[in-house]
Amino acid sequence: METIPDPSAVPETLPDPSAGRETLPDPLWTAAPATAEEVAAALRRAADARQPIQIRGAGTKRSWGRPDQAPAAVLDMRGLNRVLAHEHGDMTATVEAGATLREVNRALARHGQWLPLDPPFADTATIGGILATNDSGPLRHRYGTPRDLVIGIRLATTDGVLSKAGGQVVKNVAGYDLGKLMAGSFGGLAAIVSATFKLSPIPQTSKTLRLDVDSAAAAARIVTTVMASHLEPLGFEIAWRAGRDEHERREVLLCFASLDAVVDAQVAQADALVKGLATRVDTLSSEREPAVWREHADQIWTGADRDAAVVRVSWLPANIDAALAAVKACAANVDAILIGRAAIGAGLIRIGGNVDAQVRAIDALRTSTAIGNVTIVRGSPSLHARVDVWPADAGRARLFTSLQQAFDPAHVLVGQGPR
């Protein structure tokens, strides 16, 4: 049996995810709770003393969102690291927030199941951090984001109260959908103590088609052709490199994972569909396949330019050729790499160059009609001083402020989310 590719695998050569951040003073105190009650007590202590407190897991996304502030206290969630329940018959699992995705999937694999998420730094990222940032990777094409998979959640708020919402099996989910509300909150509303997720069976085998394309129009035709077909890829990715040296790299990846016969049939059908649209088609399996997916994911986070910015973007899948043209235009004076979910219209762009060039590129993306929702994931302090992480949106700001008032009336949580 072949092993499915792990697009989230991160080599040891990846830089410190907090690189580029300014050095902050040590917190006044750190709480390392081992139970939900201790989490609630630590938050209540901070609220009573009006001391800012930051919720932290493995720290793989400390550089994401708004720049770090200097918290008076830190709530280290890594002591809550258990799989509390695995209802393998119902294909759900309840996991504490400090558990790493890698260890969770290792436990779930004993019953042939997994939590199909593949964010960057997946080997060390914690469940709470992944849910709080709503972070995902190529597997989003088939399985969605953490927001799509969470069906229950347990929270601790700054008034020292523990709350539950949802359920442990899909058919019993009830109450307010707080799990989806917490997804993407960046630790600014409450501490996620544990969460219940829908699981999937581990596919038996996989193969990947790597397609080279010579133009944005060809890439767009591949995307629309595959979307209109009966193909069911596990991952459907595009990689687009544009830069000042006029050398562009254009690549589409299609991964199929299921039973052996199903995978072979899907690969054959896909190969027939893309003939004439791609300049080259490689079929990858066994050892070559995971290496290609690792290289695909890593190119956003690695490179000689340690101050390169990384932004999240979205686009309409039907307008992918216009989106790629916008990326090329923004890269007139910098080197840029886009990787993303081709049929969903979401991905990341790495932008090189100096801060002035990065600001111009981000402004160009935000004013483009083909690109939407440009959010800075990683950037230098100089970039953060000149460009807001989130584009201006008065309605969103009012909504998040009202949610913060409801969940954290003492305003002590040091979150990296919008405000």
C-alpha beads as a LAMMPS data file, in Angstrom:
LAMMPS data file: protein, C-alpha beads

419 atoms
418 bonds

1 atom types
1 bond types

-500.0 500.0 xlo xhi
-500.0 500.0 ylo yhi
-500.0 500.0 zlo zhi

Masses

1 110.0

Atoms # bond

1 1 1 0.000 0.000 0.000
2 1 1 1.312 3.403 -0.931
3 1 1 1.120 6.298 1.478
4 1 1 -0.848 9.379 0.500
5 1 1 1.318 12.444 -0.052
6 1 1 1.713 14.793 2.872
7 1 1 1.507 18.299 1.371
8 1 1 1.978 19.739 4.844
9 1 1 5.322 18.089 5.547
10 1 1 7.827 20.722 6.586
11 1 1 11.575 20.076 6.358
12 1 1 13.935 21.084 9.137
13 1 1 15.368 23.811 6.890
14 1 1 12.265 25.974 7.241
15 1 1 12.990 29.268 9.002
16 1 1 11.754 30.146 12.452
17 1 1 8.085 31.047 11.848
18 1 1 8.494 34.063 14.109
19 1 1 11.448 35.404 12.093
20 1 1 11.221 39.105 11.414
21 1 1 9.412 39.915 14.646
22 1 1 10.875 42.433 17.032
23 1 1 12.219 41.051 20.305
24 1 1 9.675 41.549 23.069
25 1 1 10.239 41.630 26.840
26 1 1 9.528 38.494 28.822
27 1 1 5.982 38.184 30.179
28 1 1 5.358 38.944 33.848
29 1 1 4.032 35.443 34.362
30 1 1 3.259 32.315 32.351
31 1 1 0.505 29.822 33.059
32 1 1 0.918 26.259 31.778
33 1 1 -2.432 24.643 32.597
34 1 1 -3.071 20.922 32.375
35 1 1 -6.866 21.066 32.727
36 1 1 -9.720 23.136 31.348
37 1 1 -10.419 24.514 34.811
38 1 1 -6.845 25.780 35.101
39 1 1 -7.201 27.540 31.731
40 1 1 -10.323 29.331 32.947
41 1 1 -8.655 30.263 36.241
42 1 1 -5.636 31.771 34.462
43 1 1 -7.843 33.901 32.228
44 1 1 -9.864 35.059 35.241
45 1 1 -6.637 35.978 37.054
46 1 1 -5.548 38.152 34.128
47 1 1 -8.965 39.792 33.824
48 1 1 -9.193 40.567 37.545
49 1 1 -5.746 42.190 37.451
50 1 1 -6.450 43.899 34.090
51 1 1 -3.254 42.309 32.769
52 1 1 -3.020 41.581 29.015
53 1 1 -2.614 37.862 28.319
54 1 1 -1.748 36.004 25.135
55 1 1 -2.949 32.477 24.339
56 1 1 -0.118 30.474 22.831
57 1 1 0.388 26.945 21.518
58 1 1 3.493 25.897 19.607
59 1 1 4.067 29.434 18.340
60 1 1 4.168 28.399 14.666
61 1 1 1.947 31.334 13.694
62 1 1 3.165 34.040 16.072
63 1 1 4.256 36.027 13.025
64 1 1 0.767 35.899 11.517
65 1 1 -1.823 38.632 11.745
66 1 1 -1.189 41.794 13.704
67 1 1 2.303 42.414 15.108
68 1 1 3.056 41.015 18.540
69 1 1 2.288 43.186 21.521
70 1 1 4.067 42.748 24.829
71 1 1 1.633 40.715 26.955
72 1 1 1.845 40.896 30.719
73 1 1 1.119 37.152 30.809
74 1 1 1.191 34.120 28.532
75 1 1 -1.223 31.183 28.590
76 1 1 0.740 28.177 27.308
77 1 1 -1.784 25.582 26.101
78 1 1 0.631 22.761 25.276
79 1 1 -0.164 20.882 28.497
80 1 1 -3.641 20.100 27.164
81 1 1 -2.531 17.591 24.551
82 1 1 -4.833 14.561 24.720
83 1 1 -7.247 12.921 22.331
84 1 1 -10.222 12.902 24.693
85 1 1 -12.511 10.717 22.581
86 1 1 -12.328 8.924 19.251
87 1 1 -15.745 7.756 18.134
88 1 1 -14.411 5.812 15.182
89 1 1 -17.827 4.370 14.368
90 1 1 -19.203 7.892 13.993
91 1 1 -15.910 9.157 12.534
92 1 1 -15.447 11.997 15.032
93 1 1 -12.748 12.856 17.548
94 1 1 -12.537 15.304 20.444
95 1 1 -9.049 16.724 20.906
96 1 1 -7.499 19.140 23.394
97 1 1 -6.206 22.405 21.963
98 1 1 -2.536 21.856 22.796
99 1 1 -2.226 18.551 20.941
100 1 1 -0.222 18.672 17.717
101 1 1 -1.879 17.676 14.456
102 1 1 0.866 15.146 13.815
103 1 1 0.312 13.296 17.101
104 1 1 -3.464 13.442 16.735
105 1 1 -3.343 11.849 13.289
106 1 1 -0.894 9.248 14.544
107 1 1 -3.463 8.209 17.167
108 1 1 -6.397 8.296 14.751
109 1 1 -4.537 6.192 12.173
110 1 1 -4.865 3.135 14.424
111 1 1 -8.459 2.991 13.194
112 1 1 -7.660 4.002 9.616
113 1 1 -8.897 7.575 10.066
114 1 1 -7.404 11.061 10.072
115 1 1 -8.172 14.724 10.555
116 1 1 -7.513 15.894 6.986
117 1 1 -5.831 19.242 7.599
118 1 1 -2.462 20.263 6.186
119 1 1 -1.459 23.762 7.328
120 1 1 2.109 25.040 7.158
121 1 1 4.321 23.805 10.018
122 1 1 1.897 20.911 10.466
123 1 1 4.369 18.720 12.351
124 1 1 4.388 21.106 15.322
125 1 1 1.213 23.199 14.906
126 1 1 -1.385 22.641 17.635
127 1 1 -5.060 21.971 17.084
128 1 1 -6.035 25.175 18.891
129 1 1 -3.701 27.285 16.766
130 1 1 -4.870 25.692 13.524
131 1 1 -8.506 26.342 14.431
132 1 1 -7.856 29.858 15.744
133 1 1 -6.216 30.843 12.430
134 1 1 -8.562 28.678 10.306
135 1 1 -5.428 27.568 8.527
136 1 1 -5.422 25.009 5.730
137 1 1 -3.458 23.768 2.727
138 1 1 -3.997 21.754 -0.460
139 1 1 -6.344 19.297 1.290
140 1 1 -8.880 22.123 1.505
141 1 1 -9.994 21.237 -2.022
142 1 1 -11.524 17.952 -0.830
143 1 1 -12.102 18.435 2.888
144 1 1 -12.471 22.158 3.518
145 1 1 -10.978 24.300 6.277
146 1 1 -10.959 23.714 10.059
147 1 1 -14.167 25.788 10.164
148 1 1 -15.816 23.186 7.913
149 1 1 -14.686 20.210 9.998
150 1 1 -15.320 21.395 13.568
151 1 1 -18.667 20.257 15.026
152 1 1 -18.171 20.976 18.725
153 1 1 -16.023 23.155 20.920
154 1 1 -15.218 23.909 24.557
155 1 1 -14.092 27.420 25.457
156 1 1 -12.725 29.297 28.446
157 1 1 -13.540 33.004 28.641
158 1 1 -11.905 35.763 30.650
159 1 1 -14.650 35.685 33.282
160 1 1 -13.403 32.216 34.253
161 1 1 -16.356 30.361 32.712
162 1 1 -16.147 27.159 30.660
163 1 1 -18.696 26.812 27.863
164 1 1 -19.606 24.101 25.354
165 1 1 -21.303 24.247 21.983
166 1 1 -22.078 21.663 19.332
167 1 1 -21.779 17.921 19.930
168 1 1 -19.583 14.840 19.644
169 1 1 -21.402 13.255 16.716
170 1 1 -22.677 15.055 13.635
171 1 1 -26.357 14.189 14.113
172 1 1 -26.385 15.540 17.696
173 1 1 -24.833 18.948 17.008
174 1 1 -26.933 21.675 18.604
175 1 1 -26.663 25.173 20.013
176 1 1 -24.781 28.213 18.791
177 1 1 -22.064 27.398 16.271
178 1 1 -19.251 28.799 18.382
179 1 1 -16.713 26.530 16.701
180 1 1 -17.092 28.328 13.409
181 1 1 -17.057 31.680 15.198
182 1 1 -13.730 30.867 16.862
183 1 1 -12.204 29.706 13.567
184 1 1 -10.139 32.652 12.407
185 1 1 -10.474 34.644 15.647
186 1 1 -6.668 34.565 16.195
187 1 1 -7.004 34.167 19.959
188 1 1 -8.837 37.452 20.425
189 1 1 -12.140 36.159 21.838
190 1 1 -11.581 33.141 24.098
191 1 1 -9.263 30.206 24.737
192 1 1 -10.119 27.058 22.805
193 1 1 -9.839 24.229 25.340
194 1 1 -10.894 21.344 23.094
195 1 1 -12.724 20.752 19.835
196 1 1 -14.600 17.931 18.128
197 1 1 -14.000 17.309 14.425
198 1 1 -15.429 15.245 11.628
199 1 1 -12.884 12.692 10.421
200 1 1 -12.272 10.890 7.139
201 1 1 -10.926 7.455 6.225
202 1 1 -7.278 7.383 5.193
203 1 1 -7.133 6.747 1.433
204 1 1 -5.444 3.547 0.366
205 1 1 -3.191 5.033 -2.286
206 1 1 -2.575 8.162 -4.331
207 1 1 -1.045 9.522 -7.518
208 1 1 -0.347 13.052 -8.665
209 1 1 -0.368 14.632 -12.101
210 1 1 2.089 17.516 -12.472
211 1 1 1.185 19.739 -15.409
212 1 1 3.408 22.408 -16.926
213 1 1 1.499 25.206 -18.664
214 1 1 2.754 28.015 -20.873
215 1 1 0.175 30.730 -20.187
216 1 1 -2.476 31.953 -17.799
217 1 1 -5.104 31.118 -20.417
218 1 1 -3.945 27.488 -20.535
219 1 1 -4.028 27.260 -16.737
220 1 1 -7.551 28.693 -16.733
221 1 1 -8.704 26.142 -19.304
222 1 1 -7.318 23.290 -17.200
223 1 1 -9.108 24.613 -14.119
224 1 1 -12.477 25.020 -15.843
225 1 1 -12.129 21.673 -17.647
226 1 1 -11.413 19.738 -14.457
227 1 1 -14.123 21.594 -12.528
228 1 1 -16.697 20.687 -15.199
229 1 1 -15.710 17.011 -15.178
230 1 1 -16.606 14.141 -12.849
231 1 1 -13.068 14.012 -11.467
232 1 1 -12.699 14.118 -7.679
233 1 1 -9.139 15.190 -6.865
234 1 1 -7.852 15.255 -3.309
235 1 1 -5.770 18.327 -4.126
236 1 1 -5.978 20.733 -7.060
237 1 1 -3.181 23.308 -6.866
238 1 1 -1.598 25.990 -8.950
239 1 1 1.920 27.380 -8.564
240 1 1 2.853 30.593 -10.362
241 1 1 6.246 32.256 -10.154
242 1 1 6.673 35.719 -11.640
243 1 1 9.548 38.112 -11.276
244 1 1 11.897 40.716 -12.597
245 1 1 14.036 38.176 -14.460
246 1 1 11.123 37.390 -16.795
247 1 1 11.414 33.739 -15.840
248 1 1 7.995 32.391 -14.973
249 1 1 7.154 28.975 -13.640
250 1 1 3.623 27.774 -14.221
251 1 1 2.479 24.485 -12.763
252 1 1 -0.762 22.711 -11.895
253 1 1 -0.909 19.745 -9.504
254 1 1 -3.758 17.224 -9.386
255 1 1 -3.700 14.588 -6.640
256 1 1 -6.072 11.608 -6.650
257 1 1 -6.392 9.393 -3.568
258 1 1 -8.716 6.438 -3.002
259 1 1 -8.633 2.709 -3.801
260 1 1 -6.018 1.583 -6.323
261 1 1 -8.452 0.990 -9.192
262 1 1 -10.283 4.266 -8.576
263 1 1 -7.058 6.263 -8.556
264 1 1 -5.841 4.664 -11.790
265 1 1 -9.173 5.391 -13.505
266 1 1 -9.208 9.016 -12.325
267 1 1 -5.603 9.597 -13.413
268 1 1 -6.327 8.147 -16.873
269 1 1 -9.409 10.328 -17.270
270 1 1 -7.574 13.454 -16.111
271 1 1 -4.652 12.730 -18.422
272 1 1 -7.020 12.490 -21.382
273 1 1 -8.784 15.730 -20.445
274 1 1 -5.652 17.871 -20.176
275 1 1 -3.951 16.641 -23.350
276 1 1 -3.266 19.662 -25.514
277 1 1 -3.691 22.065 -22.579
278 1 1 -0.423 21.318 -20.789
279 1 1 3.019 21.390 -22.353
280 1 1 4.103 18.461 -20.183
281 1 1 2.333 15.938 -17.941
282 1 1 4.155 13.823 -15.347
283 1 1 2.475 11.073 -13.326
284 1 1 3.997 10.817 -9.856
285 1 1 3.671 8.135 -7.196
286 1 1 5.688 6.446 -4.465
287 1 1 8.766 8.426 -3.397
288 1 1 8.559 11.176 -6.037
289 1 1 5.057 12.275 -5.106
290 1 1 5.597 13.445 -1.480
291 1 1 8.753 15.320 -2.494
292 1 1 6.838 17.321 -5.127
293 1 1 4.163 18.301 -2.615
294 1 1 6.760 19.310 -0.033
295 1 1 8.529 21.493 -2.575
296 1 1 5.193 23.009 -3.599
297 1 1 4.290 24.018 -0.039
298 1 1 7.772 25.031 1.102
299 1 1 8.470 27.577 -1.640
300 1 1 6.264 30.130 0.120
301 1 1 8.214 29.895 3.395
302 1 1 11.801 29.257 2.288
303 1 1 14.246 31.304 0.280
304 1 1 17.220 33.585 0.587
305 1 1 15.014 36.650 1.148
306 1 1 14.095 36.211 4.825
307 1 1 12.188 39.507 4.829
308 1 1 9.836 38.445 2.046
309 1 1 6.205 39.146 2.855
310 1 1 3.504 36.485 2.652
311 1 1 -0.122 37.442 1.974
312 1 1 -3.342 35.486 1.775
313 1 1 -5.478 36.202 -1.273
314 1 1 -8.689 35.045 -2.900
315 1 1 -10.055 35.120 -6.423
316 1 1 -12.963 33.774 -8.462
317 1 1 -11.909 30.376 -9.888
318 1 1 -13.545 31.241 -13.207
319 1 1 -11.317 34.366 -13.375
320 1 1 -8.059 32.628 -12.549
321 1 1 -6.377 33.947 -15.715
322 1 1 -7.139 37.534 -14.621
323 1 1 -5.913 36.733 -11.091
324 1 1 -2.630 35.378 -12.453
325 1 1 -2.244 38.473 -14.614
326 1 1 -2.729 40.610 -11.490
327 1 1 0.009 38.651 -9.700
328 1 1 2.337 39.186 -12.654
329 1 1 1.532 42.900 -12.673
330 1 1 2.249 43.282 -8.959
331 1 1 5.580 41.520 -9.523
332 1 1 6.823 44.141 -11.971
333 1 1 9.570 45.197 -9.526
334 1 1 9.712 42.225 -7.175
335 1 1 9.818 38.445 -7.294
336 1 1 6.478 36.856 -6.422
337 1 1 5.263 33.290 -6.005
338 1 1 1.618 32.260 -5.780
339 1 1 0.440 28.849 -4.635
340 1 1 -3.202 28.105 -4.065
341 1 1 -6.323 26.050 -4.377
342 1 1 -7.032 26.365 -8.084
343 1 1 -10.719 25.408 -7.995
344 1 1 -11.513 27.247 -4.751
345 1 1 -9.769 30.534 -5.398
346 1 1 -7.653 30.902 -2.259
347 1 1 -3.930 30.870 -1.704
348 1 1 -0.735 32.571 -0.606
349 1 1 1.650 34.939 -2.362
350 1 1 5.268 35.406 -1.317
351 1 1 6.483 38.912 -2.212
352 1 1 10.205 39.669 -2.221
353 1 1 12.065 42.952 -2.543
354 1 1 12.450 45.827 -0.139
355 1 1 9.633 47.282 1.949
356 1 1 8.804 50.012 -0.583
357 1 1 8.381 47.408 -3.316
358 1 1 6.292 45.173 -1.041
359 1 1 3.974 48.063 -0.157
360 1 1 3.466 48.861 -3.843
361 1 1 2.776 45.211 -4.644
362 1 1 0.235 44.829 -1.821
363 1 1 -1.488 48.068 -2.818
364 1 1 -1.670 46.809 -6.407
365 1 1 -3.226 43.530 -5.277
366 1 1 -5.759 45.322 -3.064
367 1 1 -6.856 47.619 -5.891
368 1 1 -7.049 44.813 -8.458
369 1 1 -10.555 43.779 -9.492
370 1 1 -9.348 40.192 -9.971
371 1 1 -7.930 39.705 -6.449
372 1 1 -9.920 39.935 -3.245
373 1 1 -9.387 39.773 0.516
374 1 1 -5.647 40.495 0.640
375 1 1 -4.420 39.808 4.187
376 1 1 -0.815 40.016 5.366
377 1 1 0.201 36.715 6.947
378 1 1 3.870 37.457 7.511
379 1 1 5.815 40.681 7.178
380 1 1 8.628 42.679 8.685
381 1 1 7.994 45.296 11.404
382 1 1 8.683 47.975 8.769
383 1 1 5.973 46.578 6.518
384 1 1 3.464 46.363 9.380
385 1 1 4.177 49.995 10.230
386 1 1 3.058 51.058 6.761
387 1 1 0.302 48.635 5.726
388 1 1 -2.546 47.254 7.815
389 1 1 -2.751 43.469 8.052
390 1 1 -6.397 43.496 7.036
391 1 1 -7.823 45.826 4.385
392 1 1 -10.065 48.545 5.802
393 1 1 -13.583 47.316 6.520
394 1 1 -15.672 49.340 8.952
395 1 1 -18.409 46.707 9.146
396 1 1 -15.991 43.946 10.075
397 1 1 -14.333 46.157 12.683
398 1 1 -17.673 46.924 14.354
399 1 1 -18.625 43.240 14.345
400 1 1 -15.357 42.097 15.897
401 1 1 -15.507 44.854 18.509
402 1 1 -18.985 43.743 19.550
403 1 1 -17.827 40.111 19.771
404 1 1 -14.849 41.116 21.898
405 1 1 -17.168 43.014 24.226
406 1 1 -19.304 39.894 24.649
407 1 1 -16.472 37.373 25.116
408 1 1 -13.736 39.519 26.675
409 1 1 -15.329 42.559 28.347
410 1 1 -12.122 43.220 30.313
411 1 1 -10.223 43.541 27.003
412 1 1 -7.215 41.587 28.252
413 1 1 -6.769 39.038 25.451
414 1 1 -3.836 39.966 23.252
415 1 1 -5.058 38.531 19.949
416 1 1 -3.585 38.934 16.475
417 1 1 -6.959 39.107 14.760
418 1 1 -8.841 41.965 13.099
419 1 1 -10.053 44.926 15.072

Bonds

1 1 1 2
2 1 2 3
3 1 3 4
4 1 4 5
5 1 5 6
6 1 6 7
7 1 7 8
8 1 8 9
9 1 9 10
10 1 10 11
11 1 11 12
12 1 12 13
13 1 13 14
14 1 14 15
15 1 15 16
16 1 16 17
17 1 17 18
18 1 18 19
19 1 19 20
20 1 20 21
21 1 21 22
22 1 22 23
23 1 23 24
24 1 24 25
25 1 25 26
26 1 26 27
27 1 27 28
28 1 28 29
29 1 29 30
30 1 30 31
31 1 31 32
32 1 32 33
33 1 33 34
34 1 34 35
35 1 35 36
36 1 36 37
37 1 37 38
38 1 38 39
39 1 39 40
40 1 40 41
41 1 41 42
42 1 42 43
43 1 43 44
44 1 44 45
45 1 45 46
46 1 46 47
47 1 47 48
48 1 48 49
49 1 49 50
50 1 50 51
51 1 51 52
52 1 52 53
53 1 53 54
54 1 54 55
55 1 55 56
56 1 56 57
57 1 57 58
58 1 58 59
59 1 59 60
60 1 60 61
61 1 61 62
62 1 62 63
63 1 63 64
64 1 64 65
65 1 65 66
66 1 66 67
67 1 67 68
68 1 68 69
69 1 69 70
70 1 70 71
71 1 71 72
72 1 72 73
73 1 73 74
74 1 74 75
75 1 75 76
76 1 76 77
77 1 77 78
78 1 78 79
79 1 79 80
80 1 80 81
81 1 81 82
82 1 82 83
83 1 83 84
84 1 84 85
85 1 85 86
86 1 86 87
87 1 87 88
88 1 88 89
89 1 89 90
90 1 90 91
91 1 91 92
92 1 92 93
93 1 93 94
94 1 94 95
95 1 95 96
96 1 96 97
97 1 97 98
98 1 98 99
99 1 99 100
100 1 100 101
101 1 101 102
102 1 102 103
103 1 103 104
104 1 104 105
105 1 105 106
106 1 106 107
107 1 107 108
108 1 108 109
109 1 109 110
110 1 110 111
111 1 111 112
112 1 112 113
113 1 113 114
114 1 114 115
115 1 115 116
116 1 116 117
117 1 117 118
118 1 118 119
119 1 119 120
120 1 120 121
121 1 121 122
122 1 122 123
123 1 123 124
124 1 124 125
125 1 125 126
126 1 126 127
127 1 127 128
128 1 128 129
129 1 129 130
130 1 130 131
131 1 131 132
132 1 132 133
133 1 133 134
134 1 134 135
135 1 135 136
136 1 136 137
137 1 137 138
138 1 138 139
139 1 139 140
140 1 140 141
141 1 141 142
142 1 142 143
143 1 143 144
144 1 144 145
145 1 145 146
146 1 146 147
147 1 147 148
148 1 148 149
149 1 149 150
150 1 150 151
151 1 151 152
152 1 152 153
153 1 153 154
154 1 154 155
155 1 155 156
156 1 156 157
157 1 157 158
158 1 158 159
159 1 159 160
160 1 160 161
161 1 161 162
162 1 162 163
163 1 163 164
164 1 164 165
165 1 165 166
166 1 166 167
167 1 167 168
168 1 168 169
169 1 169 170
170 1 170 171
171 1 171 172
172 1 172 173
173 1 173 174
174 1 174 175
175 1 175 176
176 1 176 177
177 1 177 178
178 1 178 179
179 1 179 180
180 1 180 181
181 1 181 182
182 1 182 183
183 1 183 184
184 1 184 185
185 1 185 186
186 1 186 187
187 1 187 188
188 1 188 189
189 1 189 190
190 1 190 191
191 1 191 192
192 1 192 193
193 1 193 194
194 1 194 195
195 1 195 196
196 1 196 197
197 1 197 198
198 1 198 199
199 1 199 200
200 1 200 201
201 1 201 202
202 1 202 203
203 1 203 204
204 1 204 205
205 1 205 206
206 1 206 207
207 1 207 208
208 1 208 209
209 1 209 210
210 1 210 211
211 1 211 212
212 1 212 213
213 1 213 214
214 1 214 215
215 1 215 216
216 1 216 217
217 1 217 218
218 1 218 219
219 1 219 220
220 1 220 221
221 1 221 222
222 1 222 223
223 1 223 224
224 1 224 225
225 1 225 226
226 1 226 227
227 1 227 228
228 1 228 229
229 1 229 230
230 1 230 231
231 1 231 232
232 1 232 233
233 1 233 234
234 1 234 235
235 1 235 236
236 1 236 237
237 1 237 238
238 1 238 239
239 1 239 240
240 1 240 241
241 1 241 242
242 1 242 243
243 1 243 244
244 1 244 245
245 1 245 246
246 1 246 247
247 1 247 248
248 1 248 249
249 1 249 250
250 1 250 251
251 1 251 252
252 1 252 253
253 1 253 254
254 1 254 255
255 1 255 256
256 1 256 257
257 1 257 258
258 1 258 259
259 1 259 260
260 1 260 261
261 1 261 262
262 1 262 263
263 1 263 264
264 1 264 265
265 1 265 266
266 1 266 267
267 1 267 268
268 1 268 269
269 1 269 270
270 1 270 271
271 1 271 272
272 1 272 273
273 1 273 274
274 1 274 275
275 1 275 276
276 1 276 277
277 1 277 278
278 1 278 279
279 1 279 280
280 1 280 281
281 1 281 282
282 1 282 283
283 1 283 284
284 1 284 285
285 1 285 286
286 1 286 287
287 1 287 288
288 1 288 289
289 1 289 290
290 1 290 291
291 1 291 292
292 1 292 293
293 1 293 294
294 1 294 295
295 1 295 296
296 1 296 297
297 1 297 298
298 1 298 299
299 1 299 300
300 1 300 301
301 1 301 302
302 1 302 303
303 1 303 304
304 1 304 305
305 1 305 306
306 1 306 307
307 1 307 308
308 1 308 309
309 1 309 310
310 1 310 311
311 1 311 312
312 1 312 313
313 1 313 314
314 1 314 315
315 1 315 316
316 1 316 317
317 1 317 318
318 1 318 319
319 1 319 320
320 1 320 321
321 1 321 322
322 1 322 323
323 1 323 324
324 1 324 325
325 1 325 326
326 1 326 327
327 1 327 328
328 1 328 329
329 1 329 330
330 1 330 331
331 1 331 332
332 1 332 333
333 1 333 334
334 1 334 335
335 1 335 336
336 1 336 337
337 1 337 338
338 1 338 339
339 1 339 340
340 1 340 341
341 1 341 342
342 1 342 343
343 1 343 344
344 1 344 345
345 1 345 346
346 1 346 347
347 1 347 348
348 1 348 349
349 1 349 350
350 1 350 351
351 1 351 352
352 1 352 353
353 1 353 354
354 1 354 355
355 1 355 356
356 1 356 357
357 1 357 358
358 1 358 359
359 1 359 360
360 1 360 361
361 1 361 362
362 1 362 363
363 1 363 364
364 1 364 365
365 1 365 366
366 1 366 367
367 1 367 368
368 1 368 369
369 1 369 370
370 1 370 371
371 1 371 372
372 1 372 373
373 1 373 374
374 1 374 375
375 1 375 376
376 1 376 377
377 1 377 378
378 1 378 379
379 1 379 380
380 1 380 381
381 1 381 382
382 1 382 383
383 1 383 384
384 1 384 385
385 1 385 386
386 1 386 387
387 1 387 388
388 1 388 389
389 1 389 390
390 1 390 391
391 1 391 392
392 1 392 393
393 1 393 394
394 1 394 395
395 1 395 396
396 1 396 397
397 1 397 398
398 1 398 399
399 1 399 400
400 1 400 401
401 1 401 402
402 1 402 403
403 1 403 404
404 1 404 405
405 1 405 406
406 1 406 407
407 1 407 408
408 1 408 409
409 1 409 410
410 1 410 411
411 1 411 412
412 1 412 413
413 1 413 414
414 1 414 415
415 1 415 416
416 1 416 417
417 1 417 418
418 1 418 419
